[in-house]
Amino acid sequence: MEAPEKTVYVVDDDESVRTALTRSLEKRGFSVECFDSGQGFLQAYRSGQAGCLVLDVRMPGMSGLELQEQLIDKHPSLPIIFVTGHGDIPMSVRAMKNGAFEFLEKPYSVDSLQQHIELAIEKSAGLIEEEEHTNEINQRFAKLTARELDVMRLLVAGIANNSNKEIARELDISHRTVDDHRARIMSKMQARSLAELVDMSKICGIHEP
């Protein structure tokens, strides 16, 4: 099996910087995609593949910090490594508070940048895996009927230690009906235990501690 491609997105308005970074990073085994503006990157970027963004802070039009703010909610699984030759403390603090992976000031060594990129891509892969797991659980959850949702809420809330008899009394349905709903819930959610179902319910946002 081939190793997954390690993609580094470079956004910098300086063509010489883009060219030099591309050559250096491709020699080290990375796939590099370059953009001369934040707008160009936003139009082209598609999430779902592990990677990281090497981003200049000061650019005409959309600045690096402005691009970061747009990516926070839209693409949280893409770590950002800022690079700048004109850094200051307030700028770096703002970047880090908004979740930047690293903030490097020029000149920096490519070896140092590579180390940060490797760690950022590793983080990106983990975040994507979490996103995919969450989406899968929510897709299963969406298949439950309204009554199955009622039963599941009581199950994960621990009503009378999850007694089917107590759940039946709470919902004014038969014990056998609760048995059937419970079996279908475990099957649809692909939960191997009640503890695992509770964990899934937290992802779906219905768990009541």
N, C-alpha and C positions, 0 to 999 in steps of 0.2 A: 504494500500500500504506500502511495506517495504521501510525503508529509504535506500538510495543508500549507497553502501559500501564505507567507507573512507579508502583509501589505502595509506599506507606510505611505500615508498621504502627506505631501509637502505643500503647504500654502505659503507663498512668499512672492512679493511683487518684484523681487530682484532676480532676473533671469540667470545671472552668474551663480547665485546661491543655489537656485533650483538645479542647475546643471551639475554643480560640484557635489551636491548632496545625492543626486541621483546616481552619479558614477560611484561614489564611495559606498553607498548603501547596497547598490546592486552587486558590487564585488563581494559584499558580505552576505549575500544570499537573500536579500529582501526584494520584493516586488514594489516598485515605487510609482506612484501616480502624482503628478505635479499640477498645481493650479496657481495662477497669478493673482487670484482674488478670492475673497470669502464667498462672494456671490457665485462665482464659477464652481467652487467646490460644492456648495449647497445644491446647485442644479444637477450635478453629476453623481453625488454620493448616494450609494445604496447600502443600507445596513444589512447585517446578517453574516458578515465575514470578519473574523478576528483581524484587528489591525490597530494602528494608532495614527494620530495626527501630529505632525511636526509643524508648528504654527508660528509665523512671525507676528509680533505684537503690533508694530506700527506699519500700516498699509493705507494707501489712499482709498477712499470709499469706506467700506466696512473694515473696521480694525479687527485685530485678532481677538481682543476682549469682547467685542460685539458679536463676533462669530461664535465664540465660546458660549455666550448667553443664549444664542439661538439653538445650540446643540444640547444644552443641559437637559431639556425635556424631550426633544425629538430623538436624540441618539445618545443615550446615557452610557451605552456600552463601548463608546469610542474614546479612549483616554487621550488627553491632549498634553503634548510636551511643547511648552512655549520656548522660543528662542528669540533673543533680542540683543541689539547692540546699544540700546538706549533704555535700559531698565532702570526703574527706581523702586523704592520700597512700597509705596502705595499701590503701584501697578502690580507688583508680584503678590502682595497681600490680596488684592482683588481677585487675581487669577486663581490663587490657591483656595480662597474661600469659596469660589465657584466650582471647585473640584478639579483643578488642573493636576495632572499627574506629576509634572515637574516644570520648573522654570529655570532655563539656562541662559546665562549671559555670554555673548560673544566676547572674545574667542573661546571656543570650547573644543575639546578633542573629539574626534569621531568615535574613538573607543568608548569614551564616556557616554556619548549620545547612543551608541549601540546598546550599551548596558541598560540604559533607561528604556530604549525601544523594546528590547527583549522582555523586560518586566511588564511594560505597558501592554504588549500583545498578549502576554500570559493572563493579565488581568482582564483584557477584552474577551478572551476566549471563555473565561469563567463567567463573566457577566452575560454573554450570549447564551451559554448553557443554562443559566438561571432563567433568562427570559423565555427560552424555548420550553423549559419545564413548566413555568408559570402559565404560558399560553396553552400548553397541553392540558394542564389541570383545569383551567377555565373552560376549555372546549368540552371536557367530560362533564363539568358542572352544568353547562348549558343544556345538556341532554336530560337532566332530571325533570320530572313532572312537578307541579305545584305541591302535590301531596308528599312526594318524595323529599322535596325541600323542607316541608314541615317536619317530617320525621328526622331528617338529617340534622336540622337545627337542634332538636331535642336530644338527639344522640350525642352531639359534640358538646352540648351544654351540660351533659352529665345528669340529666333528670333521673332521680332515684337510682343512681349508679347504672344508668342506661338500661333499666329494666323495661322490657317490651310491654309488660303489664301496665306500668306507670305511664308509658308513652301512649298506650292505647286509651287509658283513662283521660289523659290530657287532651287528646285529639278526638275523643268520643268515637273511636273506631274499635274493631275487634282485635284481639291479640294476634290472631292468624294474619290479619291484614297488615299489622305492623311487621310481622315476620317476613311477609312477602316484600313489603317496601324496603325493609332493611337489607334483604338479600339482593334486591335490584340495585339499591344504592351502592353497596359494596362492589357489585359487578360493574356498574357503569363507571364508577370512579376508579376502578381497578385497585382498590385498597385491600391490602392483605391483612389488616388489623384495624381495630377501632382507633388505636393510637395514630396510625398512618392517616386514617380518615380525618382525625382532628387536625393533623398537620396540613392536610389539603384544605380544610375549611378555613384555616388562617390565610392561605393564599387567596381563597375565593372571597374573603372578607365577611364570613358569617359566624366565625367563632366568637363565642361569648365567654370570656375568662371567668 
